[in-house]
Amino acid sequence: MTTTSPNARALAALGHDARLSIFRLLVKAGDDGLRVSDIGEHLGLAPSTLAHHLSALVDAGLVLQEKQGREVFNRVDYPAMRRLMDFLTSECCAGVSINSSEDAA
């Protein structure tokens, strides 16, 4: 199955423990974000593993990267995060009606 919906891509990216930890750490960091090396130090991830997971979060539209000199800073795309949260909660407590069919027996 190919994931084409932006919401499905974002949720799929967050569906891995390492990526979820990276995302939550970046949320804590705020608008300033963190350097790749800082993320690796905080989470104990190898550089190649971290690069793979950051790439998935960037591809899913959840993380923005900005190169400053030789460093790459990563930060949460807060509007994208809010759109995902709005999608998940848009019909909260709206109720669900279930159509039950009568038994034919």
N, C-alpha and C positions, 0 to 999 in steps of 0.2 A: 504494500500500500504506500503510495506516495503522499507525503504530508505537504499540502499546499496552503492551507489556511494559516495566516500569521499567528492566530491564537494556538493552533495545534502545534506549530513549529516551536513557539515559545514554551509551551507546556512540555513538549518532548525534550527540549534542551534542559529544562529544570528538573526533569525526571531522572537525573543521575546525581548521586550523592556529592561527587566532587564539584559538579557545576552548580548545584544548589548551594554548597558551602561558599563557593567563589562569589556567587550572586549576593548572598546574604552578607558576606564580608564587604562587598562593594556598596551595598545599601548602608551599612554602618559607616563607611568612609565618607559618604555624602558626595556633594558636588565636586570636591577636589579629586576624588578617585584615588587610585593607588597605582604605583609602578608595578610592573610584572614581577620584579624581584621581591617587592614587599608582599605581594599576594603569596608567592611561593614560600617566603619565610613564615608568614602567619599560618599557612595551611600545611606546610611540610610536603609540598608537591614538587616533583622533579620538573625542571624547565620544559622538557619536551612534552610531558603530560599536561602541564599547565597551559602550554601553547595550544595544544589540541582542544582542551576544554574551553579556553577563552575564545578560540575560533568558532566553536559551536554556539557560544552565547552571542558573539557578534553576528554570526549568520542568522540567528534567530531574532535579531533586532532588539535584544535586551541590553547589550553592552556596547558602549562607544569607545573607540580607541583614538588617542591623539598622540602623535609623536612629538616630543619636545627634546630636541637635540638627539642624544643617543638613547634616551629613555622613552618607553611607551607607557602612557597613562591610560588606565581603564576606569570608566565610570558607568554607572547605571543610566540607561536612557529612561528617565523618570516618566516622561509622557507615555512611552511604550508600556512601562510597568503599570501605569494607571489605566491605560486602555485594556490591558489584560485583566486587571482587577475589576474594572467595570463590566467586562464581558462575563466574568465568573459570577458576579453578584447582580447582574441586571434584572433577573427575575426572582430575586430572593423573596421567599415567603409569599409568592403570588398565588400559590395553590395549584393543585393538579387534580384534574377530574379524570376519573378512570371509568371507561365505558365497559361495564361487565356484560358479557353475552349470556343469555339464558342457556341452561343446560338443555341439550336436545334429547337427553335420555329420559 
